[in-house]
Amino acid sequence: MAQNEIIIRFDEVSFEYGHTKPILHEVSFSVRRGMKIALMGQNGAGKSTLFSLITREARPESGKVSIDAGLSIATARQVIPRDQLDLTVREFFEKCFPKKVYDIDPRIDAVLEVVHLSAPHERTIKSFSGGQQARLLLASALIQDPDILLLDEPTNNLDKAGIAHLTDFLKKYQKTVIVISHDAGFLNAFTDGVLYLDVFTKKIEYYAGNYLDVVKDISARIEKENSKNAQLAKEIQENKDKANFFAQKGGGMRMVAKRMREKADALEEEKVDVRREDKTIRPFHIPMQQDLMGEIIRITSFTTLKNHKPITHKAKISLKKNEHLLLSGPNGIGKSTLLEVIAKGTSPRVTVAPDVKIGYYRQDFSTLNFDDTVYDSLLSVMQKQDEHEMRSVAAGFLITADAMRTKIGSLSEGQKGLVAFARLVLQKPGLLIFDEPTNHINFRHIPLIAEALNTYQGAMILVSHVPSFVKKIRIDETLDLEAL
């Protein structure tokens, strides 16, 4: 098989949801065998939809999607479907195949070794941490040995070692890979090119090279387009001024004025649409619950996991207003479990002061009711419901009027994240708990989120595997679970 042959082709493909939400408009591009392509674009632009068109789960309204006959495709999605969380590891991998596989156990062991995960086959999926579930998602695609591997935000929840291992794997992988990711450093390590889905034009632009090459290309293009438009604007104004001057002379000068206006109109047609950058959320802050005094939370002991066995540790952790705690440690050690225990108040070893409102940002968004509309979800967390304030906050997080009427479960993962942040602003908590708050979030938003966390004046507990993000936040104390 020729390495450079085209195996995926989109010819003027258009797609929309329910005839009300256009996603793609006459999109054309191709992917060659063996390429490593990044698929980028703003939250909600339709990147996951593009994967659905490639896998035939969705059909275009017009145009044609062509995939070479006989090629197998597997997708590692962003999250494990809720209806699969109660499956065992073995059952989860069995669902990857249309027919029963009799030698499934050794195949599971082999692929788990590839993603560096130790997982008993009888253990249920929901008992794994978010990072371990991310590895299971990747393994579920790899076990199918596909010709085309589609990865949807594969670094979400992965610790530093997991990301490094995945990067090394993709560098050596010989088959075709298309990756959706907001992690610029990760993408820059292995990509041959970038498909950029423009949320404004509904088109896809192709850029050759790695991510940093693309950033330079886009910046140069925008500068060139702005320069050309500025020169045209100057010529247009000169022609309009001349037209006005000759029109006032009357007589034969009116024909000259008409030609000047026609020339101005022609120059107007030459203006190009400058590529618009993704919108970013507005700078925001999370208000602190009023009248907080003294100790907000105390932790006297907690449990970690080592080789799937619980180990209890004594502790003397106390947080007051304006104190920030970072929990660190590898995937599966028990960070998310500790956060959940704190949020739910299910351990006598964790004491939260009476009447303290807890704002809990979970990496799987399970604190959100997926059947609620965005409007109802935002309004429900406000102590004093004020629709004007709610809509103002929502607009700052790029939540449109159309999104307000949408059910949470129908949003992209990135949009769910922005709704979760908007809820925290409206809730005004006294204790903030963040479990991987940068997952699924467009990298353009991350500095603004870091600043909001940095300036939060209540007590805060943070888990994040993104060092560049953590560095932007004031941390008063770090609890390294691996060092215990």
Secondary structure, DSSP 8 states (H G I E B T S, - for coil): --TT-EEEEEEEEEEEETTTEEEEEEEEEEEETT-EEEEEE-TTSSHHHHHHHHTTSS--SEEEEEE-TT--EEEE-SS--GGGTTSBHHHHHHTTSSS--TTHHHHHHHHHHHTT----TTSBGGGS-HHHHHHHHHHHHHTT--SEEEEESTTTT--HHHHHHHHHHHHH--SEEEEE-S-HHHHHTT-SEEEEE-TTT--EEEEES-HHHHHHHHHHHHHHHHHHHHHHHHHHHHHHHHHHHHHHH-TTHHHHHHHHHHHHHHHHHH-------------------SS--S--EEEEEEEEEETTEEEEEEEEEEE-TT-EEEEE--TTSSHHHHHHHHHHT--TTEEE-TT--EEEE-TT-TTS-TTSBHHHHHHHT-SS--HHHHHHHHHHTT--HHHHTSBGGGS-HHHHHHHHHHHHHHH--SEEEEESTTTT--TTTHHHHHHHHHT--SEEEEE-S-HHHHTTS--SEEEEGGG-
